[in-house]
């Protein structure tokens, strides 16, 4: 590993820069962090920008050779490559012996650290431009507050084994089939990283988590795609990457009003729950659960309202208005107005400078994950740089047709389409039946979609997927909680609305990174556009498969799908006009 140093028990974990344990490769995520560190040192040698400390959190990388020895010494490939359930695979890995010459380094590491740690996958295939594997493998946070070093060590090693096991979970295997690669090629390195944040009673979390994209796939008429996009959340970044409600804005224009229809719309679409590391008593010992040491709390249960002073406004229900900042009476609303409109914390200035430096040094559009802690009276607020990925942006020129003269051939229009280019080989449509849809069955619907996708994978066919609410959300009440491998053969994805399902468009970082990397077109359809979706035509097509909630139809002629990424507009044509 070029940028790091071998783990040294004299300096331990709380060192400056990377260290590594073992032999082999660091993997994609660790390599991205190493590049980020080089960029920060070159461009911001003082280590701070505008009064905020900017750095990579303390990190040790367990190189891929450690994984190879673990698999070989425990003879795990038979069950790992079998059709066993995820839980059975995880349990087999947890029961396997870690041992080896590296356990001494890990024991010394954990003996001298009392902060929560993030155990993150960093496989050799991960975070490449064309095959990001975003969200395919698991991450596990450990509280690291046990009373004995042995207990802390066991929790750390179990988390490492869990991340190893996740490489062989069903969604990972499906992902490899989708990209036509052999999972036996894959090797897993692991990033052991301090969690950026502060302790608040029994909970530990960052003040703000964020995802930045230097290319915005949903530009407005006034703001172009090159102005970028940012998503902010209070607490751990799991809120954002899972596609839950967070706050989105353009860093170049932080004071631009949000597109909410009214106050009720705003109140319903702001973050109300946050994720934290649980430093108290955990519910139960469960080493095969990603959330074993996590807890999801309500912001309304935060007793010290001053804790929210940089991130919230207060709702004055008497006058039906928002007052910036924390007030004595009224409900807190997480709109980040004190930072974005009043500049109480120079976060947006830091964001703009960091993302420009990364674009200049990589000569590409980028995606960045970060976390912010406020520090103490004697320390500066901290911007912890957690991940750097390239973004695949197509620049093909696509001229959309004059649809006004060809209305009968239009299946769907969208003013918020993502992608760029033309597809003319999609002959199948999988859709959630609007006549039977009920959001309380969203998890069951996800299962139906998964089974159909498996058939498409086996037959090497692609399809247009139409649903209601958000695809890929972790909240089953906001849409369909599929993970990427469960819809991996969809070439075009549509999020439409019903009177009972009016969710905002998807924002999950992992989900969207996979879509952009695999050139999947995405159509977000609002209420007016949904009225023009030609359901009658779809239902007249030949039925191939059908469940209570999902239907698969096949067309006589392939669709013509066009997306102009410059304007974020797209059209799906039935392509019957002139077809033979």
ROLUMVO-243974 format. One record per residue (C-alpha): residue in one letter; residue number from 0; x, y, z. Coordinates in pm, whole numbers, plus 32768, in hexadecimal, padded with zeros to 4 digits. Layout:
% residues N
A,NUM,X,Y,Z $
...
This chain:
% residues 580
X,0,8000,8000,8000 $
X,1,80B4,8136,7F83 $
X,2,8017,8244,805E $
X,3,8017,8193,81AB $
X,4,810C,810C,82A8 $
X,5,811C,7FB6,8345 $
X,6,805E,7FAB,848E $
X,7,814F,7FF8,85A7 $
X,8,80F8,7F9A,870D $
X,9,81C7,80C2,8785 $
X,10,80E4,81C1,86DD $
X,11,7FA5,80EE,86D8 $
X,12,7E61,8156,8634 $
X,13,7E4F,82CC,868A $
X,14,7F68,8322,859A $
X,15,7F7F,841D,8480 $
X,16,7F24,837F,8333 $
X,17,7EDD,8219,82D1 $
X,18,7F6C,80DC,835C $
X,19,7F37,7F7C,82D9 $
X,20,7F42,7E1C,8361 $
X,21,7F9E,7CE8,8299 $
X,22,7FF0,7CBD,812A $
X,23,7F30,7CE6,7FE9 $
X,24,7E5B,7DFF,7F5A $
X,25,7DA8,7F1D,800E $
X,26,7C6C,7F0F,7F3A $
X,27,7BA5,8024,7E93 $
X,28,7B24,80E0,7FC3 $
X,29,7C77,80F1,806F $
X,30,7D19,815F,7F29 $
X,31,7C17,8275,7F08 $
X,32,7C62,82E8,806A $
X,33,7DD8,82E2,8025 $
X,34,7D9F,83BC,7EF3 $
X,35,7CC3,84A7,7FBF $
X,36,7DD4,84C8,80C2 $
X,37,7ED4,8523,7FB8 $
X,38,7DE6,862B,7F2D $
X,39,7DAC,86C4,8083 $
X,40,7F20,86D1,80D6 $
X,41,7F73,8770,7F85 $
X,42,7E5B,886F,7F80 $
X,43,7E27,88BA,80F0 $
X,44,7F7B,8880,8194 $
X,45,7F13,8934,82D3 $
X,46,7E0B,882B,830E $
X,47,7CF0,8924,8332 $
X,48,7C0D,89F6,8254 $
X,49,7B46,8B23,82CA $
X,50,7B62,8ABC,8435 $
X,51,7B0D,894D,8406 $
X,52,7C02,882F,842A $
X,53,7BF6,875B,82EE $
X,54,7C90,8600,82F5 $
X,55,7C6D,848A,82C4 $
X,56,7BFD,83DC,8404 $
X,57,7CFC,82F8,84AA $
X,58,7D04,81BF,83D5 $
X,59,7DA6,806A,83CA $
X,60,7D73,7F88,829D $
X,61,7D6E,7E0E,82BB $
X,62,7DFA,7DB0,8166 $
X,63,7D61,7CA7,8084 $
X,64,7E66,7B9F,80D9 $
X,65,7DD2,7B84,8238 $
X,66,7C82,7B2B,819D $
X,67,7D22,7A24,80BE $
X,68,7DCD,797E,81E7 $
X,69,7C89,7987,82B2 $
X,70,7BC6,78DD,819B $
X,71,7CD2,77D8,815B $
X,72,7D1B,7783,82C7 $
X,73,7BA9,7753,8317 $
X,74,7B4A,76A5,81D1 $
X,75,7A24,7795,81A3 $
X,76,79FE,779F,8029 $
X,77,7911,7673,801C $
X,78,7801,7719,80EA $
X,79,7856,7877,806E $
X,80,7817,7815,7F02 $
X,81,76E8,773C,7F53 $
X,82,7579,779F,7F51 $
X,83,7574,77B3,80CD $
X,84,74B8,78D9,8165 $
X,85,756C,7A1B,81BD $
X,86,753D,79D3,832E $
X,87,75CE,7873,8313 $
X,88,76FB,78F8,8257 $
X,89,772D,7A0F,8355 $
X,90,7715,791B,8479 $
X,91,7816,7834,83D7 $
X,92,7906,7959,83B2 $
X,93,78CB,79D2,8517 $
X,94,7919,7875,859E $
X,95,7A59,785B,84D0 $
X,96,7BAB,789C,8571 $
X,97,7C52,79E6,8521 $
X,98,7D9F,7993,85C3 $
X,99,7ED6,79CA,84F9 $
X,100,7FF0,7ABD,852C $
X,101,7F0A,7BEA,8500 $
X,102,7E35,7BB4,8633 $
X,103,7F4B,7C44,870E $
X,104,7F48,7D8D,864C $
X,105,7DCC,7D9E,865F $
X,106,7DD1,7D57,87D5 $
X,107,7ECF,7E6C,880A $
X,108,7E03,7F56,872C $
X,109,7CBE,7F26,87E8 $
X,110,7D6A,7F2D,893C $
X,111,7DD3,8096,88FF $
X,112,7C97,8127,8862 $
X,113,7B5B,8182,891D $
X,114,7A93,8222,8802 $
X,115,7988,8178,872E $
X,116,7A14,80DF,85F0 $
X,117,7986,80A9,8494 $
X,118,79E4,7F5D,83F5 $
X,119,79BB,7F99,827F $
X,120,79E5,7EBE,814D $
X,121,7AF8,7F17,8057 $
X,122,7AFC,7E04,7F53 $
X,123,7BE8,7E0B,7E2B $
X,124,7ABE,7E38,7D3D $
X,125,7A15,7F46,7E0C $
X,126,79EF,80B4,7DA8 $
X,127,7A6E,8093,7C45 $
X,128,79D6,817F,7B42 $
X,129,790B,8079,7A8B $
X,130,78C7,7F7D,7BA0 $
X,131,78A6,803A,7CE9 $
X,132,7810,7F23,7DC0 $
X,133,7774,8041,7E84 $
X,134,76A2,7FBC,7FA3 $
X,135,76D7,7E51,7F3E $
X,136,77B0,7DF7,806B $
X,137,7762,7E3C,81D7 $
X,138,77FA,7F38,82C9 $
X,139,77EE,7F02,843E $
X,140,7818,8007,8550 $
X,141,789A,7F85,869E $
X,142,7869,804C,87DF $
X,143,79C0,7FE1,8864 $
X,144,795C,8037,89C8 $
X,145,7967,7EDE,8A67 $
X,146,7A11,7EC7,8BBA $
X,147,7B1D,7DCB,8B58 $
X,148,7C11,7DCD,8A36 $
X,149,7BB2,7C67,89E4 $
X,150,7A43,7CC8,89B8 $
X,151,7AA7,7DF1,88DC $
X,152,7B8D,7D11,880F $
X,153,7A7B,7C0D,87DD $
X,154,7986,7D1A,8768 $
X,155,7A89,7DA3,8674 $
X,156,7AE3,7C4E,85E3 $
X,157,7975,7BE6,85C8 $
X,158,7930,7D26,8505 $
X,159,7A53,7CD9,8419 $
X,160,79D0,7B78,83E4 $
X,161,7874,7C05,83A0 $
X,162,78FD,7CEE,8293 $
X,163,79BD,7BC8,81FC $
X,164,787E,7AF5,81FC $
X,165,77B4,7C09,8152 $
X,166,7887,7BD1,801A $
X,167,77CA,7A87,7FF0 $
X,168,766A,7AFC,8045 $
X,169,755C,7AC6,7F3F $
X,170,7559,7C2F,7EC8 $
X,171,76D1,7C27,7E8F $
X,172,76B9,7AE4,7DC4 $
X,173,75A3,7B7A,7CF2 $
X,174,7671,7CB2,7CB7 $
X,175,7794,7BE3,7C33 $
X,176,76A9,7B29,7B47 $
X,177,7621,7C74,7ACB $
X,178,7777,7CF9,7A6F $
X,179,77E7,7BA5,79E3 $
X,180,7908,7B7A,7AD2 $
X,181,7974,7A52,7BA6 $
X,182,7955,7A8E,7D1B $
X,183,7A8C,79B7,7D4A $
X,184,7B53,7ADB,7CB9 $
X,185,7AED,7BB8,7DDB $
X,186,7BC0,7BF2,7F15 $
X,187,7B5D,7CBD,8040 $
X,188,7C2F,7DBA,80FC $
X,189,7B95,7E65,822B $
X,190,7BAC,7FD0,829C $
X,191,7BB0,7FFF,8417 $
X,192,7B5E,816E,844C $
X,193,7B05,824D,8571 $
X,194,799F,82CD,8567 $
X,195,79A1,8449,8549 $
X,196,78BB,84DE,864D $
X,197,7880,852F,87B9 $
X,198,77E0,847D,88DF $
X,199,7689,84F0,8952 $
X,200,7626,8426,8A81 $
X,201,7603,82BC,8A14 $
X,202,7621,8312,88A4 $
X,203,7742,8368,87BB $
X,204,770C,840B,8669 $
X,205,778C,8516,857C $
X,206,76DE,8664,8586 $
X,207,76AD,8659,840D $
X,208,76E4,854A,830A $
X,209,76ED,859F,819C $
X,210,7710,8527,8038 $
X,211,778E,8616,7F2A $
X,212,7776,85E4,7DB5 $
X,213,7826,86D4,7CCE $
X,214,7729,8681,7BBF $
X,215,75B7,86B1,7C01 $
X,216,74D3,85C3,7B48 $
X,217,73A3,8694,7BAA $
X,218,73FD,87F7,7B46 $
X,219,72F2,8902,7B4E $
X,220,72B8,89F8,7A37 $
X,221,7386,8AFB,7AF4 $
X,222,74A1,8A15,7B6B $
X,223,7568,893E,7A7B $
X,224,75E4,87DB,7ABE $
X,225,7750,884B,7AEE $
X,226,76E9,8913,7C23 $
X,227,76DE,87CD,7CE4 $
X,228,7600,8744,7DF3 $
X,229,7619,86FE,7F68 $
X,230,7548,8631,805A $
X,231,7562,8674,81D1 $
X,232,74E1,85AE,82FA $
X,233,74F6,85CC,8470 $
X,234,75A9,849E,850B $
X,235,764C,8379,8459 $
X,236,7650,8377,82DC $
X,237,757F,8238,82D4 $
X,238,7454,8323,82AD $
X,239,74D7,839C,815B $
X,240,756A,8260,80C5 $
X,241,742D,819E,811F $
X,242,735C,829A,805E $
X,243,729D,8322,818A $
X,244,722B,848C,81AB $
X,245,7348,8587,81B7 $
X,246,7387,86F0,814B $
X,247,73F7,872F,7FE4 $
X,248,7483,886F,7F51 $
X,249,757C,88FF,7E58 $
X,250,76C4,896A,7EFF $
X,251,76F4,8A82,7E02 $
X,252,75A1,8B18,7E61 $
X,253,7565,8AB3,7FCC $
X,254,7456,8BBB,8008 $
X,255,7379,8B4F,7EE6 $
X,256,7217,8B0A,7F66 $
X,257,71B7,899B,7F77 $
X,258,70AA,8919,7E88 $
X,259,6FA2,88D1,7F8E $
X,260,6E3A,891F,7F37 $
X,261,6DDC,899C,8090 $
X,262,6E38,8989,81FE $
X,263,6D90,8837,822F $
X,264,6E56,87AB,810A $
X,265,6F99,8827,81A9 $
X,266,6F45,879E,8301 $
X,267,6EF2,8648,8270 $
X,268,7031,8634,81A3 $
X,269,713F,8690,829F $
X,270,720A,859D,836E $
X,271,716C,8533,84B7 $
X,272,7241,840A,851F $
X,273,73B8,83DD,852C $
X,274,74AB,82BD,8551 $
X,275,75AC,82AB,866B $
X,276,76A1,81B3,86FD $
X,277,7606,8124,8839 $
X,278,76FA,8144,895C $
X,279,75F7,80C2,8A52 $
X,280,7570,7F64,8A7A $
X,281,7537,7EC2,8928 $
X,282,73F2,7E0B,88EE $
X,283,7495,7CBA,88B5 $
X,284,75D9,7C15,884D $
X,285,75B8,7BEC,86D5 $
X,286,7702,7BE3,8618 $
X,287,7650,7B98,84CE $
X,288,7587,7CDF,84D3 $
X,289,7612,7E1B,8433 $
X,290,7556,7EF2,8531 $
X,291,75C2,7E32,8669 $
X,292,7660,7F68,8709 $
X,293,7583,806F,8664 $
X,294,7444,8118,86D1 $
X,295,734C,81F9,861D $
X,296,72C9,831B,86F1 $
X,297,71CE,8432,86C1 $
X,298,7252,8596,86B2 $
X,299,7126,85F7,8789 $
X,300,71BF,852E,88A7 $
X,301,72FD,8600,88B2 $
X,302,72E9,86A9,8A05 $
X,303,73EF,87B7,89CB $
X,304,7356,887B,88AC $
X,305,748E,8953,8894 $
X,306,7534,881F,87FE $
X,307,746D,8866,86C1 $
X,308,74CA,89D6,86A7 $
X,309,7587,89BC,8558 $
X,310,7499,88D0,84A6 $
X,311,7331,8928,84F4 $
X,312,7223,8A2D,84E4 $
X,313,70F2,8A34,85C5 $
X,314,6F8C,8A0F,8551 $
X,315,6EA7,8B1F,85D8 $
X,316,6D55,8A74,85B6 $
X,317,6C97,8BAC,8626 $
X,318,6D08,8C6A,84F3 $
X,319,6D53,8B39,841A $
X,320,6EB8,8BA7,83D3 $
X,321,7021,8B41,840E $
X,322,710C,8C08,84ED $
X,323,727B,8BCC,84A9 $
X,324,7334,8B27,85C8 $
X,325,72CC,8A8D,8712 $
X,326,71AD,8B33,87C6 $
X,327,7124,8AE9,891E $
X,328,6FD0,8A7E,8899 $
X,329,6F77,89C9,875B $
X,330,6FE6,888B,86AA $
X,331,7148,8875,861C $
X,332,715E,8851,84A1 $
X,333,72A4,87D0,8410 $
X,334,72D8,88C3,82EE $
X,335,7447,8920,8335 $
X,336,73E6,8A8E,8305 $
X,337,74D7,8B1E,840C $
X,338,75FC,8A89,8348 $
X,339,7583,8AB8,81E4 $
X,340,74DB,8C0B,8206 $
X,341,758A,8CB1,832B $
X,342,76DF,8C04,8319 $
X,343,76F0,8BAE,848D $
X,344,77E3,8A98,842C $
X,345,78C0,8AC3,82F4 $
X,346,785F,896A,8274 $
X,347,77F0,89D3,811A $
X,348,7932,8A94,80DB $
X,349,79F7,895C,8137 $
X,350,791B,8884,8058 $
X,351,7957,8963,7F2A $
X,352,7AD0,896D,7F5B $
X,353,7AF4,87F8,7F9D $
X,354,7A24,878F,7E73 $
X,355,7ADE,887E,7D89 $
X,356,7C2D,87F6,7DFD $
X,357,7BB6,8690,7DC4 $
X,358,7B31,86E2,7C68 $
X,359,7C75,8792,7C06 $
X,360,7D55,867A,7C85 $
X,361,7C8A,8559,7BF2 $
X,362,7C1D,860F,7AB5 $
X,363,7AC1,857A,7ADB $
X,364,7975,85AD,7B85 $
X,365,797D,8518,7CE2 $
X,366,78A8,84A4,7E04 $
X,367,7919,84E2,7F6A $
X,368,7896,8465,80B8 $
X,369,78E9,8526,81F5 $
X,370,788D,8553,8363 $
X,371,78A2,8688,8442 $
X,372,78DC,86A2,85B7 $
X,373,78CA,87EC,8674 $
X,374,79F0,87A9,875B $
X,375,7A22,8865,88A1 $
X,376,7A81,89C1,8915 $
X,377,7BEF,896D,88D2 $
X,378,7BC7,88BA,8784 $
X,379,7B43,8922,8631 $
X,380,7A12,8883,8591 $
X,381,7A84,875A,84C4 $
X,382,7A35,86F6,835D $
X,383,7A87,8581,834B $
X,384,7ABF,850B,81E4 $
X,385,7A29,83AB,81CE $
X,386,7A25,8349,8060 $
X,387,7A84,83BF,7F03 $
X,388,79F4,8325,7DC6 $
X,389,79FA,8389,7C58 $
X,390,78A9,83C5,7BAC $
X,391,7861,833E,7A52 $
X,392,77BF,8459,7987 $
X,393,7761,8422,781C $
X,394,7787,854B,772F $
X,395,76D5,84B3,7603 $
X,396,75F7,85B7,755B $
X,397,7489,8547,7562 $
X,398,7380,8615,74B5 $
X,399,7226,85BB,7531 $
X,400,7110,85A3,742C $
X,401,6FFD,86A1,7400 $
X,402,6EFF,85DA,74C3 $
X,403,6DE6,86D0,747C $
X,404,6DD0,8640,731E $
X,405,6DE4,84D8,738D $
X,406,6D0C,84C1,74C5 $
X,407,6C7A,8368,747F $
X,408,6DD0,82C7,748A $
X,409,6E37,8355,75DB $
X,410,6E2B,8268,7703 $
X,411,6EC7,8351,7801 $
X,412,6F6A,84A6,7829 $
X,413,703C,8527,7948 $
X,414,70D7,8676,799E $
X,415,71B7,85C9,7A9D $
X,416,7263,84B3,79DE $
X,417,73BF,8437,7A29 $
X,418,74BF,83AA,7938 $
X,419,751B,840A,77D7 $
X,420,74EA,8350,7690 $
X,421,73F7,8273,75D2 $
X,422,7385,810B,7610 $
X,423,72C4,804D,7506 $
X,424,72DD,7EE5,7580 $
X,425,71E8,7ED9,76A5 $
X,426,70C4,7DEE,7655 $
X,427,704B,7D9A,77B5 $
X,428,6F94,7E68,78BC $
X,429,6F7A,7E09,7A2A $
X,430,6E87,7EE1,7AEB $
X,431,6DDD,7EF6,7C38 $
X,432,6C69,7ED3,7BFA $
X,433,6BC1,801D,7C52 $
X,434,6A76,7F68,7C94 $
X,435,6B02,7E91,7DB0 $
X,436,6C20,7F66,7E33 $
X,437,6C28,7FA6,7FA8 $
X,438,6D62,8030,8049 $
X,439,6D39,7F4B,8176 $
X,440,6D94,7E2B,808E $
X,441,6ECF,7ED4,8006 $
X,442,6FBB,7DCE,809A $
X,443,6EEE,7CB7,7FFA $
X,444,6EF6,7D74,7EB0 $
X,445,7070,7D8F,7ECC $
X,446,7079,7C13,7EE7 $
X,447,6FA8,7BEC,7DAA $
X,448,708D,7CDD,7CEE $
X,449,71BC,7C1D,7D67 $
X,450,7134,7AD3,7CE0 $
X,451,70E6,7B6D,7B8D $
X,452,723D,7C0E,7B7D $
X,453,72D9,7ABA,7BBB $
X,454,7223,7A37,7A86 $
X,455,729B,7B60,79B7 $
X,456,73FF,7B22,7A2D $
X,457,73EC,79B2,79CF $
X,458,7362,7A09,7875 $
X,459,744C,7B33,7846 $
X,460,732B,7C20,77FF $
X,461,72F4,7D84,7870 $
X,462,71B2,7E3B,78C4 $
X,463,70FE,7F7F,7913 $
X,464,7099,7F8D,7A84 $
X,465,6F74,8068,7AF4 $
X,466,6F14,809A,7C61 $
X,467,6E8D,8192,7D5D $
X,468,6F59,8254,7E5B $
X,469,70CE,8220,7E7E $
X,470,7186,80F5,7DF9 $
X,471,7298,8084,7EE5 $
X,472,721E,8135,801C $
X,473,7261,8095,816D $
X,474,7110,8118,81E8 $
X,475,6FFF,802E,8162 $
X,476,6EFC,8144,8190 $
X,477,6FB1,8226,8096 $
X,478,6FC2,8130,7F75 $
X,479,704A,7FD9,7F19 $
X,480,7170,7F70,7FF7 $
X,481,7239,7EB3,7EF0 $
X,482,73B2,7EAD,7EED $
X,483,746F,7EDE,7DAD $
X,484,74AE,7D6D,7D54 $
X,485,7336,7D2D,7D6F $
X,486,72F0,7E0E,7C42 $
X,487,7441,7DF3,7B9D $
X,488,73BA,7D96,7A43 $
X,489,72D5,7EC4,7A2E $
X,490,735D,7FA9,7921 $
X,491,725D,80BC,795B $
X,492,71C3,810C,7AAF $
X,493,708B,81DE,7AE4 $
X,494,7016,826F,7C31 $
X,495,6EAE,82DD,7C05 $
X,496,6DA6,8358,7CFA $
X,497,6C4B,82F9,7D6B $
X,498,6B5E,83C0,7E47 $
X,499,6BCF,82DD,7F65 $
X,500,6D45,82F3,7F11 $
X,501,6DDC,844A,7ED2 $
X,502,6F44,8416,7F44 $
X,503,705A,84FD,7ECF $
X,504,7152,8471,7DD3 $
X,505,7261,8380,7E40 $
X,506,73A6,83FC,7ED5 $
X,507,7453,82C7,7F5E $
X,508,75C5,82ED,7F14 $
X,509,7614,817F,7EDC $
X,510,74E0,8140,7E0B $
X,511,7523,8266,7D27 $
X,512,7694,8220,7D05 $
X,513,7641,80C7,7C80 $
X,514,7541,8157,7B8F $
X,515,7635,8256,7B02 $
X,516,7752,815C,7AF0 $
X,517,767E,8061,7A32 $
X,518,75DC,8168,7953 $
X,519,747E,811B,79CD $
X,520,7383,8225,7967 $
X,521,72AB,82AD,7A7E $
X,522,715F,8365,7A59 $
X,523,70C2,841E,7B7C $
X,524,6F56,8467,7B29 $
X,525,6E8B,8570,7BDB $
X,526,6D13,857D,7C04 $
X,527,6CD0,862F,7AB8 $
X,528,6DB9,854D,79F1 $
X,529,6D23,8416,7A95 $
X,530,6BD1,846F,79FB $
X,531,6C6B,843B,78A3 $
X,532,6D05,82E7,78EF $
X,533,6C49,8203,77FD $
X,534,6BD8,80EB,78E4 $
X,535,6ACF,8071,77F0 $
X,536,6BD6,802D,76E8 $
X,537,6CBA,7F79,77E1 $
X,538,6BA0,7E98,785A $
X,539,6B4C,7E33,76F6 $
X,540,6CA2,7D96,76C5 $
X,541,6CE5,7C1F,76E2 $
X,542,6CFD,7BAB,784B $
X,543,6E2B,7AD0,789A $
X,544,6E20,7AC5,7A17 $
X,545,6D2B,7B4B,7B15 $
X,546,6D09,7B58,7C8E $
X,547,6C0D,7C0B,7D6A $
X,548,6CDD,7D49,7D5F $
X,549,6DCB,7D30,7C37 $
X,550,6DA0,7CEC,7AC4 $
X,551,6E9B,7CA0,79AE $
X,552,6E32,7CE2,7846 $
X,553,6EEF,7CB6,76FF $
X,554,6ED0,7DA2,75D6 $
X,555,6EC1,7D57,7462 $
X,556,6FB1,7E73,741D $
X,557,70C9,7EF7,74F6 $
X,558,709F,8045,75A4 $
X,559,716A,8176,7548 $
X,560,71ED,821C,7684 $
X,561,729A,836D,7665 $
X,562,7335,8441,7778 $
X,563,73DA,8594,7749 $
X,564,74C5,85B3,7873 $
X,565,7508,8722,7825 $
X,566,739C,8779,7868 $
X,567,7344,8650,794A $
X,568,721B,8604,786D $
X,569,71B7,84B4,77E4 $
X,570,70B2,840B,770F $
X,571,7049,82A0,76DD $
X,572,6FAE,825A,7589 $
X,573,6EDC,8127,7540 $
X,574,6F97,811B,73F8 $
X,575,6E6B,808F,733E $
X,576,6E65,81A4,723C $
X,577,6F18,811D,710D $
X,578,6F68,7FD0,71B4 $
X,579,6F42,7E95,70E1 $
